[in-house]
Amino acid sequence: MRSTAVILAILAACISATGAYGEQEVLDYGMEPDRYSAACPDYLHYSMSPHRPLSEGPLSLPYQRPSPYCRTFSSPLVEKVIDELTSRMKDKDLARIFENAFPNTLDTTVRWHVDGKTGKSKKPKRNDLQEEGHWDGAQSFIVTGDINAEWLRDSTNQLAQYQPLAKKDKKLGNLILGAINTQVEFVIESPYCNAFQPPPPSQMAPESNGQDDAVHPAYEPTRVFECKYEIDSLANFLALGNQFYKSTGSKEFLHSRWYLAIDTLLEVLEEQAKPTFDAETGHFVPNEYRFMRRTNAGTETLSLGGVGNPLNGGTGLIRSAFRPSDDATILGFFIPGNAMMAVELKRTATLLKAAGKSKLAEKLQTRGESIEKGIWDYGVVAHKRYGEVFAFEVDGFGSAIIMDDANLPSLLALPLMGFVEKDNKVYQNTRKMVLEQAGNPYYLEGRAFAGIGGPHIGLQQAWPMSRLVQAMTSDDDEEISDALRDVRSTSRLGLVHESIHVNRVTEYTRSWFAWANSVFAQTILDIAARKPHLLFGKGADPYKIE
């Protein structure tokens, strides 16, 4: 144990390195870096206050990165990208947000990582349910930010902007490989669940989510933080591996545990493709997944005894009980989630063909094509004002929910997923619809901000993430610039928040939300490559990570 004198010395060092605005500087007091970590502030509280140095732009935005000794992971290539990009950016406030946001996942959310080479982590005791390879190799537990749990969807998106660097930065590549391996174990054990506790080998204590849930299939609460079945969680598991393969060409994650996770995922899709009523007898068929929460919020639980509203058969679509916002679906065929699953299944099929697994590849390809056909057959509806558009949710009986939500996957983000091209007519009609209040009940406008929100937070809270997706799906310079300006104006703490009150930009939810920061970074990188003049000035060369 450290002596009281040493702990006081560490605290004194941190205090003396803290300026009037709580600035953290590199500490150098002759002590080992691991000793400084004991005195590192909780980033949740740290992110709520501004820290110097301030940006040179008119908003004087704070520097919100923790001290190097307090960062949870570091990459020289990430630092190089920050330096190269921000030095060229004309808007120094946007540059400051990128400087804070691009590394935010590495700086603050890598709760546990082992490289699988320098030593083995302590594994849980084996039992008959565990198989060879359980928790072997690199492992990485990536939390969402202010909640000490990993969402499959969030962690995949949090790491996405680092994927192009993974081939050159071997340690960063190993971190992402570890994230794939950790998600593999989550999917095998609890494929219907969306958020997970620290892995047993990490020896980190689990936390309760404070809810009273009745879920089938049952799960182990020390392993699972929340068990809302969302089709996009499984699609994001596929996406993490597909992105890694695309960036690195590595098939290192194609081991026996990954193949077991794929089989488990396919079983879920088969179960959730079933209709509510048997096609021959018309009798009710209980669903394998049921969820009931003791709550007074209708979006937090499923109706009809935890099953949700009836769904028709023969559509090719896959049921999703919840949306990526963690809100319950109204009609269970959630179109953006199905679109993402179709794309990622086909991408995984391509990977499997390259690995010589043609039979399994054909199985995934067929399922992906079936879902895609179902979207075009049942997910496209005729709107009196906008023409043919993608519905948000359908039931296969003819009912449809017309809206969009800020969380990804969304209808607005369909081209980013690779489901359609930006110039697709149905998408263009849909895009116009969801970006105005006349077509989307969750397009929220106020005196200070406007954007897509959703039922998760409320009717006056728009999400900056939606404006960033708007920028990435636009080729119009003015639209892109307006979106960036509006997000900049809401990021007074130098980070991107979950949601913003449309009349008061100082009223926000979540000061530390790593997913939103990653989407901001991805947006800046996208514009730097496609529209460099908007960031660097007239005639500027594009910036691309290669």
PyMOL commands that set and color helices and strands:
alter all, ss='L'
color gray80, all
select helices_A, chain A and resi 4-16+33-39+43-46+68-70+76-88+92-101+104-108+152-165+170-189+200-202+231-248+256-272+298-300+303-306+335-354+358-378+414-417+425-434+464-472+477-490+514-530+532-536
alter helices_A, ss='H'
color red, helices_A
select strands_A, chain A and resi 110-114+139-142+150-151+195-196+213-216+224-226+290-293+333-334+380-383+387-390+393-394+400-401+443-445+450-452+461-462+499-501+504-509
alter strands_A, ss='S'
color yellow, strands_A
deselect
rebuild
show_as cartoon
